[in-house]
Amino acid sequence: MSHDTISAANSVGSPHPTTPLLLTADQAAKALSISPRKLWSLTAGGEIPHVRIGRSVRYPADGLQAFVAAKTEGGEV
């Protein structure tokens, strides 16, 4: 079995995904290279995808990628 096949097999149905589905505010801000204050501003303005779980706010990893893609100017992504 090749390394790629093993990696693919391990990532499918793995109980510990390498990238979490939801990020905390600190993780999301760091991933976007912005301050937590700017992230809260984008959240409050409804500009960035987020999920409320009780009183907690989390940011879907794929939503952050979509946000960046939508804000990207210039060449194709």
DADACOR-V667324 format. One record per pair of residues at least 6 apart in sequence whose ideal C-beta (glycine too) atoms are under 8 Angstrom apart, sorted by sequence separation. I is the first residue (numbers start at 1). GAP is how many residues later the second one is. D is the distance in whole Angstrom. If there is no record, write none. Layout:
i:I gap:GAP d:D
i:I gap:GAP d:D
This chain:
i:11 gap:6 d:7
i:29 gap:6 d:6
i:42 gap:6 d:4
i:51 gap:6 d:7
i:52 gap:6 d:8
i:11 gap:7 d:7
i:20 gap:7 d:8
i:29 gap:7 d:5
i:32 gap:7 d:7
i:43 gap:7 d:5
i:50 gap:7 d:5
i:51 gap:7 d:5
i:1 gap:8 d:8
i:23 gap:8 d:7
i:50 gap:8 d:7
i:51 gap:8 d:7
i:69 gap:8 d:5
i:29 gap:9 d:7
i:39 gap:9 d:7
i:50 gap:9 d:5
i:51 gap:9 d:6
i:26 gap:10 d:6
i:29 gap:10 d:4
i:49 gap:10 d:7
i:50 gap:10 d:8
i:25 gap:11 d:6
i:28 gap:11 d:6
i:48 gap:11 d:7
i:49 gap:11 d:6
i:50 gap:13 d:7
i:25 gap:14 d:6
i:43 gap:14 d:7
i:49 gap:14 d:3
i:25 gap:15 d:7
i:48 gap:15 d:7
i:49 gap:15 d:7
i:48 gap:16 d:7
i:49 gap:17 d:7
i:49 gap:18 d:7
i:48 gap:19 d:5
i:39 gap:20 d:8
i:47 gap:20 d:8
i:22 gap:29 d:6
i:31 gap:30 d:8
i:28 gap:31 d:4
i:25 gap:32 d:6
i:27 gap:32 d:8
i:32 gap:32 d:6
i:31 gap:33 d:6
i:24 gap:34 d:7
i:25 gap:34 d:7
i:23 gap:35 d:6
i:24 gap:35 d:8
i:32 gap:35 d:8
i:22 gap:36 d:4
i:23 gap:36 d:5
i:28 gap:36 d:6
i:32 gap:36 d:7
i:22 gap:37 d:7
i:23 gap:37 d:8
i:22 gap:38 d:6
i:23 gap:38 d:6
i:21 gap:39 d:6
i:22 gap:39 d:7
i:21 gap:40 d:6
i:20 gap:41 d:7
i:23 gap:41 d:7
i:19 gap:42 d:6
